[in-house]
Amino acid sequence: MAYTPLRSIDGILADTWWYGLTKRLSAADFRRLATLRAQQGFNAVQLVAGIPPEVGPASPHAASDVGVAWTPDGRFNDAYLKLARDRITLLNSHGLRALVYGAWGHQIGWLGRERMTTWWQLLVRNLDDLDVVYCLTGELTLWVGQEDLLLPDKSTDVLTGRRRSLPWLLRRLPRRALGTLHGLAARDPRRRRRMQQRKIDWTFVLEQLAASTDRPILVHPNALESGRDSVLSPDVLAADTTQTGHSYETRDLLWQMPLRSRGRFINLEPWYEGIHGQFGPSDQLYAFWVSVLAGATGYCYGAHGIWNVGDGTFLAHWGTQTFAAAMELETPWLLGDSNAIFQQWGGRGESVHAIDGGVLTMIGRCDGDDAIRFFPDVRETSTLPAGRYWLPRRGCFATDPPVSGAVVVLSGSAATL
């Protein structure tokens, strides 16, 4: 099957399957999940074509049915590349674009930049005629100076004490505390040199990748960082990116970061549903609406149990929600419904918002008298504008506005959607 070359990432609604090319996700479940997400209105999937995050290259959790993608000594697996192509072709046949990650940030310390460049050349050779977006790496500056934490076969489940707790707890720290830690780290000369070298190495790979493809290229940065700031050649990236991570402390950043951005912007990792037993449907719908109305190019959803193909034990320090339980969540249906409403609006107009007592009470897009506005909780606003009322938590329109909870109000020509 031939695919039209993709020039833009606008309108992405992506699910996150970091372990989608491993044997943790069987071929049957891969097909079942692809069919389900397409039915629910998704049009993209994030996955890793390489060694997934949080495991070492010799971990059984890193392997596909035909073995690992590559070994730290630079041996690449042709059978794995064929499997990746077959599975991404299946995604495409369901109308799902693949956001392909080639590695995770610290893994360049395992392969070196030349062999990592070769790996990306092989991915382009095998995938470039498919409907793909390339993501250079995940968490580009993760574990600088600690690249060997997972070697050869560890997972973050088995790391103990400070060595385990620091990397993943960083994502849960309050923003102020995280900023303090970043400031302290930035004053360490040795760490600065290592950080700069990490950026130099990944920028080398990025420039070679950009020269070999016309597909859009992104990069997934560390928590609360900017993708464009993570590399030394940001102009080749199709959009600025971030990950706001998995803490309620980042609630306002879900809309503030795209609102501050210039040009295309996408949050590649907002709250995962069910992670730490938190971030249910209302949180997911809040994150979606405030992101896209603040100007985000698209939206990336993730569910604990799906991203790790969870069984309640593997990577359970993030939570115990399983793949089977996550497959039954109602949220993806609701996100698909909300995204359909937003895409019909087409992203027109300027972003507007209102704050009362430090709380976001409204965010929207206005184009003259035509507007689409999201109210996180109608109890926090005195008067709703006239229009048509979409109830994101129920996935339907209502004749009258609700007395509590979230509502999207479509006014002017938007009310005809």
N, C-alpha and C positions, 0 to 999 in steps of 0.2 A: 504494500500500500504506500502511495506517495502522499506526502503532507506538504501543505503550503508553508513556506518559511515563516517563522514567527518573528515579528519585529517589535512586539510590545508585550508588557506584562499587565496591561490594564484589564480590570475586571476579574482577576483571579479570585476564586474561592477554593482554597486548597485544604486538604487533609494532610496529616503528618504520619508517615509510616517509616520511621528511621530504620526499622528492621525488616522492611518489606522485601528485600532481596536475600534474606537469610532463610535457613530452614525452619526458623521459629514460625514463619508464616508459610504454611503449605500452599502448594499450587491451587488446591481447591479453595482454601480460605482467601487467597489472593484474588481469585476470580470472584468469589462471593462478595468480598468487601468492595471490589471495583464496581460490581453491578449495583450494590446498595448505594454507594456514594453517588454514582451517576443518577440513579433514581431520585436521590435526595437533592439534586441540583448542584453538586460540586462539579468543578471543571478542571481540577488540578490535584496532584498528589506530590508531597515532598518525600523523597527517599534517598538513601545513601547507596551509591554504587562504589563500594569499597569496604572499609572496616567501619562499622557503626560506632557511635559514641558510647562511652562508658564501659568498653571492653577492650582487652588486649587482642592482638592479631592471632594468637594461638588459642583464644577462647572458643569453645564449641559454639557459643552464641554468635560469633562473628561469621561462621561458615554457612554457605548455601548448601543445597543438595549436591553441588558439584565441587565443594570445597571453598576455601577463602578466596577473596578477590586477589590479594597479594600478600606476600610475606615481607617482613622487615628487611630481609637481604635482597629485596628487589625482584623476586620471581613473580611474574604475573600469570594469571590463570585464564587462558583463552576460553575454557568452558564456562567460566563465570561470566565473561563478557557476552557470550551467546545467551546465557540465561537472562542477563540484564536486558539485552535487546528483546528477547521474547516476552518478558514481563512488561516492559514499557510499551511494546507494540500492542499488547493486550489492553493496557490502560488507554492508549490512543484509540483503540477500536470502541471503547466505551465513552469517548469524548473527553477523556481525562489527560491533560497535559502533565508531563513529568518534570518536576523541579529536581534535577539530579545533582546531588552533592558528591564530590569526588573523594572527600576525606573529612577528617576532623582536625582542628588547628594544630594540636600537638603532634599529630602523626607525621608532619613533615620532618620532625626530628628522627623518625624511624627510617624513612626512605631517603631523605635528602631532597633538595629542590630539583636536581636533575632527573632523578627517578620519578619524583612526583609529577614533573612535567611530562615525562614519558607516559605515565598512567593516564593523565588527562588527554594526551594525544590519542591513546588507544580508545578512550571513551568517545572522543569526537569521531574517530574513524568508524566506530560501531553504532553510534546513536544519532549522528548529525542529520540524517534524513528523516528522523522521527520528530514528533511534536514535543520538543524539550526546551527547558530553560536550564542553564547551567549555574549552579551555585558553587563557587570556588572551593569553599570549605565551611564547616560549621565551627563557631566559636574560635575565630582565627587566633586570638591571643590567649587561649586557655592554657594553663599550666606551663607558662614560660619558665624555663629552668627546672621543670619537674616532668619532662616529657616521658620519663621511664616509669611513671607511677603504675601503669597497667601492664607493663611487660613481664613475662610474655603472654600470660593467659588469665590475668586478673580481671575482675569487674569492680565497679565502684561499690558493689554489695559487700565485698570482702576486705576492702581497705579499712583500716582501723584507726582510731584516734584522730589526731589532727590531719593525717594524710587523707583520710576519707572525708572528714567533716568539712574541711575548709572549702574545697571546690564547690560542693553542692549547697552548703549553707550560705555561700555568698549570694546565691539567687534568692534567699529568703530574708536577708538582712534588710532593715529599713534603709531607705534611700540615703539618709544622712550618714548612717554608719558606713554604708558602702562607699559613699563619697570620701569619707575620712580614710578608709583603707586604701582607696585608689590614690589619694594624696600622699600617704605614707610611702606606698610602693613607688610612686613617681619620683620620690626624692632619693631612692636607692640607685646609685650610679651603675652598679653591676646589672640590676634588673632593667634599667633603662637601655643599656647596651644590648641585653638579650632581647628585650621587647623590640627594639629597632631592627635587630637581625631577623627576628621572626617576620616582621613586616616586609623587610627586604626580600626574604626568601619567598614568601607567598606572592609578593608583587612580581617577582621574576616569573613564577608559574602563571600568574594572571595575565601578564603581557604576552606570554607564549600562547596561552589559551585564546586570548582575544584575536591574535593574528591568525588563528586556525579555524575560526568559525564566525558566522554572522548571527548566531543565536544570542539572545539576551544573556547577560552574565550578572550574577548577584554575588554577594558575600554575606555570610551570617556572622555577625560580631558577637563579642561577649555581652553579658547583660548590661543594658542601659547605654551601650556604646553605639557609635555610628559606623555603619559599614564603610562609608566613604572615608572616614578617618582611620580605618583599620589597614588601609593599603596606601601605597605611594603613587598609584596611578588611578585615582578615583574616576576619571573621566570615561574610562571604558566600561564602567558599571551602568546597567540599565536603570537603576534606581538606588536611592539611599535606603538603608535597611537598619533594623534594630531587632533586639529581643527584649521585651519588658519583663520576661520571666514569670515567676510563680509566687507572687506576694501581693497581698492587698495594698501594700505600700505603693505599688506602681499604678494604682487605679487612675489617677489623673494623667499619668504619662501616656496612657492609651490614646488620649486625644491631644495632649499637649505636644507630643513629639511629631505627629504628622502635621499639626497646625503650624509648627515652627519650621517645617521642612521646606526646602525650595526644590520644586520639581517632583518627580515621582518618588514615592515612599511606600514601603511596606514593612510591617512588623512580622517577621518570620517566626516569632515564638512568643505570643502572648500567653495568658493563663491556659494551662491544659485542664480540661474538664476531668474532675476526679483526682487530680494530683493532690497528695496530702489530704485526701477526702474532701476537697474544697472545689469551688468554682463551677457550680452547677448551671443549669439552663439560663437563669436570669443573669448571672455574671457573664456567660458567653454572649448573650444577646446584647448586653450593655457594651461589651468589648467590641463587638462587630459594629454596632450603630455609631458609637462615638468615634471609632477609627475611620470608617468610610466617610462620615459626615465632616470630619476634620481634614479630609483630603487624602487619606490613604488610597493607594492605587488598587489594592485588593486586600484580602483578609485570609490569614492562615489559621485554621482551627487545629486543635490537637486534643486527643483524649488519652488519658492514662489507661493503659491496657491495650490501646491500639498502637501507639508509637513504639512501645516495647514488646508488643505481642505478649502481654502479661499473663502469668499463671497464678498470681498472688504471691509468688516467691521471688522471681527474677526482678531485680531492681526495685524490691519492695520498700527500700528506704524512701522512695517517692510515693508510695501508697500501694494498696493491695488490690485495687480494681483490676479485674481480669479482662482478657480479650472478649470472652463470651458476654460478660456484663456490659462492656463498652459497646458491643455490637447492638445492644438493645436500647441504647440511649435515644431519647426523643430529640435531643438538641440538634443533631445534623439536619433533621427534617425542618426544624424551625429556622435554622440558619439558611437553608436553601430557599425557604419561602421569603425570608427577609431580603436575601440577596436578589431574588427575582424582582421584588418591589423596587429596590434601590437601582438596579440596572435599567429598569424601565424609565426611571427618572434620568439616568444617563450621566450623573455626576455634574449636572449643570449648576451654575451659580457660585456665589461666594460663601465661604464658611462663616457662620455666625454662632455665638454662644452666649449664655448667661450664667452668672455665678451668684449665689446668695449665701453669705456666711461661709465662704470657702468651698461650697458644694456646687458642683455643676448641676444646674437645673434644666438646661436646654442646650442642645447643639443642633445645627441644621445647615442646610444650603438654601440660599435665597437667590432668585433670579427675577427681580421686580416683584410682582404680586404672586408669582409662582414660588412655592417653597415646600420643602420637606424637612420637618423638625422632629427631633427625638427628645422626649421628656422622660428621664430615667424613673421618676416617680411623680405622678400628677399631684400628690399631696405637697410637693415642694414648690409648686407654682400657683399663683393666685388665679390666673385666667388662661385657659387654653384658647388658641386661635380657632376660628371657624375652619372647617374642612372635613376631610374624610379621615376616620380614625382606624389605624392599623394596630392591632394588639399583637406584638411580636411573641409574647409568651404563649398565646393561643394559636398564632398563625392564621388569623382571620381579621376581616374588617368588622367594625361594630357601628351600629346606628348612633349610639350615644357614647360619650367618652367614659372611661372607667373612673372609679372613685379612688383607686389606688393602683400602684404599680406603673409599669412603663407603657408608653403609647407613642406611636409615630403619627404625626398630623400632616396630612397632605393638603395643601391649599392651592387655590388657583387652578391652572391647568393640570397640576400634579394630582388633583383630586379625581381626575378622570382615569387614573391608572387602574 
